Amino acid sequence: MRGDDQQLQTGMFSYVALEERIPADHPLRGVRKLVDVVLAGMSKEFDGLYSEVGRLNYNLLFRWFVGLEIDEEVWNHAVFSKNRDRLLNQDLAQKFFAHVKEQAAGLMSDEHFTVDGTLIEAWAGQKSFRRKDEDDGPKDGGDFHGEPRRNDTHASRTDPEARLYKKSAGQEAKLSYLGHTLVENRNGLIAAAMTTQADGRAERDAALLMLHELTRGRSGRITTGADKAYDTRDFVSTVRELGVTPHVARRQNGAIDERTSRHPGYSISLSQRWLVEKPFGWLKQIGPLRKVKLRGLAKVDWLFVFSCAAFNLIRIPKLRAQSA
């Protein structure tokens, strides 16, 4: 960039090890240690899942992160392509997430949690959302203005599992999925994650599933905070049956009354609800979840769970350094 490339003399030898080229305080050092520990217990699942596509051939930081020397040959891209669909699935994503969560021992609260959901825009356009009884012939651009469109009569031809949905009044309805997280209230680490189709009951149903899994084998009660959308009699009663105290924001004529809201812990849980929004912001601004480039609930789910594991991987080294 600041000279004539034709006059540069290529060095024959390099006497600086790749390890020495990475600064000692680089933030990826802590992440790499965690990833090595996690993958050590999952080596059979991830054997061969590497690719020479992209920057591994010329980016020294990438090579250092995956453990390649400067002159070492990169893995064959065909191996990655053949094994990606077999290995990257919902079960493996949850297993990877569980291994990452084990590395957060001592950093997570085991009694107080917050649950919420977020819209994940599907990789499908509005024009693909057509009546189910229509033929698959060519269309003139899909002028749907003024036409009532509902999920029970329409479906996307691009991603049939996506649903037209909006979380609040005044927003544009988009073809979407719903991502759900259960966050612990001490440091905001994600304790559980899953993806569902978008509908009015999905957030509460997913919360019940995650809380049921979390309380399995526990003897003591835990608390969970949530916004007003969770203040329904069915949800509150079911949560209490699971041994969970619902610290849900109250709405008029809701299921939460003074028996719950009069306790000091209720106010504390509500004051910590903002922690659940931090992962969503990271997942959409830094991660790949503002608009996914995958189709189908299964693929969107593993992408969401892997991204939640990546969020924890970024946070854990920082929290360890703060508590050291």
Summary of the structure (lengths in Angstrom):
residues: 324
radius of gyration: 23.7
end to end distance: 43.1
largest distance: 80.0
contacts: 899
relative contact order: 0.14
helix: 43%
strand: 15%
